[in-house]
Amino acid sequence: MFYDPRSDEHGLPRNPWTALVTPRPIGWISSLSADGVPNLGPYSFFNAAAGVPPFVTFSSTPRKDSLNNIDASKEFAVNIVSWDLREQMNLSSGHFDPDVDEFRATGLTAAPCRNIKAPRVAESPIALECVLYDTIELKPRSGLPCKTTMVIGEVVGIHISDEIIVDGFIDVARYRPVCRLGYMEYAAVGETFTMHRPDAEDMARADYR
Ligand SMILES: Cc1cc2nc3c(=O)[nH]c(=O)nc-3n(C[C@H](O)[C@H](O)[C@H](O)COP(=O)(O)O)c2cc1C
């Protein structure tokens, strides 16, 4: 089948889009409101955007508390969702008024960051401290209405739980990152395999990942 998303005539019972680019990592975004209220929400239109130096990106549709906070404070943290944290992640996507501390509401611990004022999720195996690089309001060339803002963050601090480092490497089996599939489906990383790049012998060395 083929469809043009500008007409949205896919003929399927549900829009398939979120099931097409999968799995998507979940950026669990923590931020601080202008009044100092900690905020937390999951975003799966999220990814690492660059490596050296590291950048991340996520998209908010429409404008939500996280984006309002980041616009004001110019910083946020990204917490990685482990299998053990899946229920709290889901809970934090519920509607909470901006004056509600979503760490408290979800039973999570707010830990301090080092290079930004926003808190991070203490229970999360990985947390990325970010400063705002830019926000981009998407304006489709088709002229279709759009309420999406992309946020790009520069990573300025990285927390890694010692428990997921095995022989110097990050071991995903120790925390099983949760990712978003289509509809209401999720996956947790279970099986991994190694492939060496054909054109760079040094990449085959175990220390060049
Ligand atoms: C797994 C998951 C992924 C989500 N991804 C997004 C997303 O990429 N963009 C978005 O705007 N909302 C997304 N949502 C919905 C937000 O998490 C939800 O609107 C939340 O209340 C936003 O929190 P905030 O207002 O505190 O920022 C997602 C929800 C879940 C459960």
The ligand as a MOL file (V3000), in Angstrom:
LIG
                    3D

  0  0  0     0  0            999 V3000
M  V30 BEGIN CTAB
M  V30 COUNTS 31 33 0 0 0
M  V30 BEGIN ATOM
M  V30 1 C 5.4410 6.5790 25.9710 0
M  V30 2 C 4.8850 7.9550 25.7310 0
M  V30 3 C 5.4630 8.7630 24.7810 0
M  V30 4 C 4.9800 10.0590 24.5600 0
M  V30 5 N 5.5780 10.8280 23.6070 0
M  V30 6 C 5.1650 12.0960 23.4090 0
M  V30 7 C 5.8210 12.9340 22.4560 0
M  V30 8 O 6.7810 12.5250 21.7880 0
M  V30 9 N 5.3770 14.2080 22.3140 0
M  V30 10 C 4.3360 14.6980 23.0560 0
M  V30 11 O 3.9830 15.8650 22.8900 0
M  V30 12 N 3.6970 13.9340 23.9800 0
M  V30 13 C 4.0970 12.6550 24.1740 0
M  V30 14 N 3.4730 11.8760 25.1090 0
M  V30 15 C 2.4100 12.4590 25.9420 0
M  V30 16 C 3.0190 13.2520 27.1160 0
M  V30 17 O 3.8680 12.4350 27.8960 0
M  V30 18 C 1.9000 13.8220 28.0180 0
M  V30 19 O 1.1520 14.7680 27.2770 0
M  V30 20 C 2.4360 14.4420 29.2850 0
M  V30 21 O 1.3570 14.8650 30.0940 0
M  V30 22 C 3.3430 15.6250 29.0180 0
M  V30 23 O 3.9000 16.0190 30.2460 0
M  V30 24 P 4.2200 17.5440 30.5930 0
M  V30 25 O 2.9690 18.3630 30.2950 0
M  V30 26 O 4.5470 17.4750 32.0540 0
M  V30 27 O 5.3750 17.9480 29.7300 0
M  V30 28 C 3.9010 10.5600 25.3290 0
M  V30 29 C 3.3000 9.7200 26.2820 0
M  V30 30 C 3.7790 8.4280 26.4880 0
M  V30 31 C 3.1530 7.5470 27.5180 0
M  V30 END ATOM
M  V30 BEGIN BOND
M  V30 1 1 1 2
M  V30 2 1 2 3
M  V30 3 2 2 30
M  V30 4 2 3 4
M  V30 5 1 4 5
M  V30 6 1 4 28
M  V30 7 2 5 6
M  V30 8 1 6 7
M  V30 9 1 6 13
M  V30 10 2 7 8
M  V30 11 1 7 9
M  V30 12 1 9 10
M  V30 13 2 10 11
M  V30 14 1 10 12
M  V30 15 2 12 13
M  V30 16 1 13 14
M  V30 17 1 14 15
M  V30 18 1 14 28
M  V30 19 1 15 16
M  V30 20 1 16 17
M  V30 21 1 16 18
M  V30 22 1 18 19
M  V30 23 1 18 20
M  V30 24 1 20 21
M  V30 25 1 20 22
M  V30 26 1 22 23
M  V30 27 1 23 24
M  V30 28 2 24 25
M  V30 29 1 24 26
M  V30 30 1 24 27
M  V30 31 2 28 29
M  V30 32 1 29 30
M  V30 33 1 30 31
M  V30 END BOND
M  V30 END CTAB
M  END
